[in-house]
């Protein structure tokens, strides 16, 4: 090889190294997720490649969250933004709408294969009447978690095709773990599925339906909704009629109205967290969250069942 040919080859090589990569071979997308359970499922899909950012941390409610300057920076830096539903993260759609042209924004309530349940209306005589749109707590169904994982897998493979094999391996691992979790939780909850209980916030409809918990009563449709004296009287009446012993609230502390409802009644009060606010964010959080919910329900209601059968 003469000197001229050698120099031309070197120049060509340097061009290949330093020219920007085409879009289909760009770096792994920067991902922002809204709440802990969604962050966990995305983390499982991207494990070994990248760690998604989490927008809502601590005990802040996604229903009325106020963005900080650091949150706005996360939004501006993200290539892919994933949230559960406009019903849950009501502040996000208007903020994200102008960004649709240059960012990929995913509303998971539109995922193919999702079992979307209607929200339950607050009614003193029949609280299972449905006329309030859909229930946004979609992640509290393992079947929905499977649909979410499959949907996000397709999106990530489109955005980052060079890592498709890695995403697919992670997806298959996640789906296997979700199947195992499903089987374990069905076995754990089968013995108590006929036991009545009271929830503060109607956040667990998907969980109730999936695991056959047919006797749940709730105080209010959402933490931001106040109830009146008629509702309190109705709940006290139902507690006696159904022989309810277990009452669940969302951490960090039980609302005062729960104490009012529990007055002069031998009820057991337990925390039940639908988003894993006290858990460490990451790929394990979803599995810990679902296990914790099942464990808390089982622990109290199994004692109730034992008392009733003695």
C-alpha positions as CSV (number, residue, x, y, z in Angstrom):
1,X,0.0,0.0,0.0
2,X,1.5,3.4,-1.0
3,X,1.4,6.5,1.2
4,X,-1.5,8.1,-0.7
5,X,-3.7,5.1,-0.4
6,X,-2.8,4.7,3.3
7,X,-3.7,8.4,4.0
8,X,-7.0,8.1,2.2
9,X,-7.9,5.0,4.2
10,X,-7.0,6.7,7.4
11,X,-9.2,9.7,6.5
12,X,-12.1,7.4,5.7
13,X,-11.8,5.6,9.0
14,X,-11.7,8.8,10.9
15,X,-14.9,10.0,9.2
16,X,-16.6,6.8,10.2
17,X,-15.6,7.2,13.8
18,X,-16.4,10.9,14.2
19,X,-19.5,11.4,12.1
20,X,-22.7,11.5,14.1
21,X,-24.6,8.2,14.1
22,X,-27.9,8.0,12.2
23,X,-31.1,8.1,14.3
24,X,-31.6,4.3,14.1
25,X,-28.2,3.8,15.7
26,X,-28.3,6.6,18.3
27,X,-27.5,6.1,22.0
28,X,-30.1,4.4,24.3
29,X,-33.0,6.8,24.8
30,X,-33.3,8.9,28.0
31,X,-36.5,7.7,29.7
32,X,-38.6,9.5,32.3
33,X,-41.4,7.7,34.2
34,X,-44.0,9.2,36.3
35,X,-44.6,6.9,39.4
36,X,-42.8,4.2,41.1
37,X,-44.6,1.1,39.8
38,X,-44.2,2.2,36.2
39,X,-40.6,3.1,36.8
40,X,-40.1,-0.4,38.1
41,X,-41.5,-2.1,35.0
42,X,-39.5,0.1,32.7
43,X,-36.3,-0.5,34.8
44,X,-36.9,-4.2,34.3
45,X,-37.0,-3.8,30.5
46,X,-33.9,-1.5,30.4
47,X,-31.8,-3.4,33.0
48,X,-28.2,-3.5,31.8
49,X,-28.7,-0.7,29.4
50,X,-29.9,2.4,31.2
51,X,-31.8,3.5,34.3
52,X,-35.0,5.5,33.7
53,X,-35.6,8.7,35.7
54,X,-38.5,8.9,38.3
55,X,-40.6,12.0,38.3
56,X,-42.8,11.7,41.5
57,X,-40.8,10.7,44.6
58,X,-41.7,10.2,48.2
59,X,-45.3,10.5,49.4
60,X,-46.4,13.2,46.9
61,X,-49.7,12.4,45.3
62,X,-49.7,12.2,41.5
63,X,-53.3,13.5,41.5
64,X,-52.2,17.1,42.4
65,X,-48.5,17.1,41.9
66,X,-46.7,20.4,41.3
67,X,-43.7,20.4,39.1
68,X,-40.4,21.8,40.4
69,X,-37.7,23.3,38.2
70,X,-35.7,20.1,38.5
71,X,-38.7,18.1,37.2
72,X,-39.0,20.4,34.2
73,X,-35.3,19.8,33.4
74,X,-36.0,16.0,33.5
75,X,-38.9,16.4,31.1
76,X,-36.8,18.6,28.7
77,X,-34.0,16.0,28.7
78,X,-36.1,12.9,28.1
79,X,-36.6,11.2,24.8
80,X,-39.3,8.9,26.1
81,X,-41.9,9.9,28.8
82,X,-44.1,7.2,30.2
83,X,-47.1,7.7,32.6
84,X,-50.0,5.5,33.7
85,X,-53.1,7.5,32.9
86,X,-54.5,11.1,32.7
87,X,-56.8,9.9,35.6
88,X,-53.8,9.4,37.9
89,X,-51.2,12.0,36.6
90,X,-53.8,14.6,35.8
91,X,-51.2,17.4,35.7
92,X,-49.1,15.8,32.9
93,X,-51.1,15.7,29.7
94,X,-51.4,19.5,29.3
95,X,-47.7,19.9,30.1
96,X,-46.6,17.2,27.7
97,X,-48.9,18.1,24.8
98,X,-46.6,20.7,23.2
99,X,-43.8,18.2,23.3
100,X,-45.4,15.5,21.2
101,X,-43.6,16.6,18.0
102,X,-40.1,15.9,19.3
103,X,-40.5,13.4,22.2
104,X,-42.2,10.0,22.5
105,X,-45.0,10.3,25.1
106,X,-46.8,7.1,26.2
107,X,-50.1,7.1,28.1
108,X,-50.1,3.4,29.3
109,X,-53.9,3.4,29.7
110,X,-54.0,3.1,25.9
111,X,-51.7,0.0,25.8
112,X,-53.0,-2.8,23.6
113,X,-54.4,-5.8,25.5
114,X,-55.1,-3.7,28.7
115,X,-58.1,-4.6,30.8
116,X,-59.5,-1.1,31.5
117,X,-62.1,-1.0,34.3
118,X,-64.7,1.7,34.8
119,X,-64.3,3.8,37.9
120,X,-66.7,3.0,40.7
121,X,-69.1,5.7,41.8
122,X,-69.5,6.7,45.4
123,X,-73.0,5.8,46.4
124,X,-74.3,4.9,49.9
125,X,-76.5,2.0,48.7
126,X,-74.6,0.6,45.7
127,X,-71.0,1.7,45.5
128,X,-70.4,-0.5,42.5
129,X,-72.4,1.7,40.1
130,X,-70.1,2.7,37.2
131,X,-70.3,6.1,35.5
132,X,-67.1,8.0,36.2
133,X,-64.8,7.1,33.3
134,X,-62.0,4.5,33.7
135,X,-60.1,3.5,36.9
136,X,-56.5,4.7,36.4
137,X,-54.8,2.2,38.8
138,X,-54.0,-0.1,35.9
139,X,-50.7,-1.4,37.3
140,X,-52.4,-3.2,40.2
141,X,-53.4,-6.0,37.8
142,X,-50.6,-8.4,36.9
143,X,-52.4,-9.1,33.6
144,X,-52.2,-5.4,32.9
145,X,-48.5,-5.4,33.9
146,X,-47.9,-8.0,31.2
147,X,-49.7,-5.9,28.6
148,X,-47.6,-2.8,29.7
149,X,-44.3,-4.7,29.5
150,X,-45.2,-6.0,26.0
151,X,-46.2,-2.5,24.8
152,X,-43.1,-0.8,26.1
153,X,-40.9,-3.6,24.7
154,X,-42.2,-2.8,21.2
155,X,-41.6,0.9,21.7
156,X,-38.1,0.5,23.0
157,X,-37.2,-1.8,20.2
158,X,-38.4,0.8,17.7
159,X,-36.5,3.6,19.3
160,X,-33.3,1.6,20.0
161,X,-33.2,-1.3,17.5
162,X,-29.6,-2.1,18.0
163,X,-30.5,-3.3,21.5
164,X,-33.6,-5.3,20.5
165,X,-32.1,-8.6,21.7
166,X,-31.3,-7.1,25.1
167,X,-34.8,-5.7,25.5
168,X,-36.4,-9.0,24.4
169,X,-34.3,-11.0,26.9
170,X,-35.3,-8.6,29.7
171,X,-39.0,-8.7,28.6
172,X,-39.0,-12.5,28.7
173,X,-37.4,-12.5,32.1
174,X,-40.0,-10.0,33.4
175,X,-42.9,-12.0,32.0
176,X,-41.7,-15.2,33.6
177,X,-41.4,-13.4,36.9
178,X,-44.8,-11.9,36.6
179,X,-46.3,-15.4,35.9
180,X,-44.7,-16.7,39.1
181,X,-45.9,-13.7,41.1
182,X,-49.4,-14.3,39.8
183,X,-49.4,-17.9,40.8
184,X,-48.0,-17.2,44.3
185,X,-50.5,-14.4,45.0
186,X,-53.5,-16.5,43.9
187,X,-52.5,-19.2,46.3
188,X,-51.9,-16.8,49.1
189,X,-55.2,-14.9,48.8
190,X,-57.5,-17.8,47.9
191,X,-58.3,-18.6,51.5
192,X,-59.4,-15.0,52.3
193,X,-61.1,-13.9,49.1
194,X,-64.6,-14.2,50.7
195,X,-63.6,-12.0,53.7
196,X,-65.1,-8.4,53.8
197,X,-62.8,-5.5,54.4
198,X,-62.8,-1.7,54.2
199,X,-60.4,0.5,52.1
200,X,-60.0,4.3,52.6
201,X,-59.3,5.1,48.9
202,X,-60.8,3.1,46.1
203,X,-57.5,2.4,44.5
204,X,-57.5,-1.4,44.4
205,X,-60.3,-2.4,42.1
206,X,-58.0,-4.1,39.6
207,X,-56.3,-6.1,42.4
208,X,-59.7,-7.1,43.9
209,X,-61.0,-8.3,40.5
210,X,-57.8,-10.2,39.6
211,X,-57.7,-12.1,42.9
212,X,-61.4,-12.6,43.5
213,X,-61.7,-10.3,46.5
214,X,-65.4,-9.8,46.2
215,X,-66.3,-8.1,49.4
216,X,-64.4,-4.8,49.5
217,X,-65.9,-1.6,50.7
218,X,-64.3,1.8,50.3
219,X,-64.7,5.1,52.1
220,X,-64.1,7.5,49.2
221,X,-63.2,7.4,45.5
222,X,-60.1,9.5,46.0
223,X,-58.1,11.1,48.9
224,X,-59.1,14.5,47.6
225,X,-62.8,13.8,47.8
226,X,-64.6,14.6,51.1
227,X,-67.5,12.5,52.4
228,X,-70.5,13.6,54.4
229,X,-72.3,12.3,57.5
230,X,-74.6,10.0,55.5
231,X,-71.6,8.2,54.1
232,X,-70.1,7.8,57.6
233,X,-73.4,6.3,58.9
234,X,-73.7,4.0,55.9
235,X,-70.1,2.7,56.4
236,X,-70.6,2.1,60.1
237,X,-73.8,0.2,59.3
238,X,-72.0,-2.0,56.7
239,X,-69.1,-2.7,59.1
240,X,-71.6,-4.2,61.6
241,X,-73.7,-6.0,59.0
242,X,-70.8,-7.6,57.2
243,X,-68.8,-8.2,60.3
244,X,-65.8,-6.3,59.0
245,X,-62.6,-6.3,61.1
246,X,-59.9,-5.0,58.7
247,X,-59.5,-1.4,57.6
248,X,-56.8,-0.2,55.2
249,X,-55.4,3.2,54.6
250,X,-52.7,4.7,52.4
251,X,-49.5,5.7,54.2
252,X,-48.0,7.8,55.7
253,X,-50.9,8.2,58.1
254,X,-54.6,7.3,58.5
255,X,-57.0,10.1,57.7
256,X,-59.1,11.5,60.6
257,X,-62.3,10.3,58.9
258,X,-61.1,6.7,59.4
259,X,-60.8,7.3,63.1
260,X,-64.4,8.6,63.1
261,X,-65.7,5.6,61.2
262,X,-63.8,3.2,63.6
263,X,-65.2,4.8,66.8
264,X,-66.5,2.2,69.3
265,X,-65.8,-0.7,66.9
266,X,-63.1,-3.3,67.3
267,X,-61.4,-2.8,64.0
268,X,-57.8,-3.4,63.0
269,X,-56.1,-0.6,61.0
270,X,-53.3,-1.4,58.5
271,X,-51.4,0.6,55.8
272,X,-51.9,-0.4,52.2
273,X,-49.8,1.5,49.6
274,X,-50.9,1.3,45.9
275,X,-47.6,2.9,44.6
276,X,-44.8,1.7,46.9
277,X,-44.0,5.1,48.3
278,X,-41.8,3.6,51.0
279,X,-40.0,1.2,48.7
280,X,-36.7,1.7,47.0
281,X,-37.2,2.6,43.3
282,X,-35.9,0.0,40.8
283,X,-36.7,-3.2,38.9
284,X,-37.7,-5.0,42.1
285,X,-40.2,-2.5,43.4
286,X,-43.2,-3.8,41.4
287,X,-42.7,-7.3,42.8
288,X,-42.2,-6.0,46.4
289,X,-45.3,-3.8,46.0
290,X,-47.6,-6.5,44.9
291,X,-46.2,-9.0,47.5
292,X,-46.7,-6.4,50.3
293,X,-50.3,-5.7,49.3
294,X,-51.1,-9.4,49.3
295,X,-49.3,-9.9,52.6
296,X,-51.1,-7.1,54.3
297,X,-54.5,-8.2,53.1
298,X,-53.8,-11.9,54.0
299,X,-52.4,-11.2,57.5
300,X,-55.5,-9.4,58.8
301,X,-58.2,-11.2,56.9
302,X,-56.8,-14.7,57.7
303,X,-57.1,-13.8,61.4
304,X,-60.6,-12.6,60.8
305,X,-61.4,-15.9,59.0
306,X,-60.0,-17.9,61.8
307,X,-62.2,-16.1,64.4
308,X,-65.3,-16.6,62.3
309,X,-64.7,-20.3,61.9
310,X,-63.9,-21.1,65.5
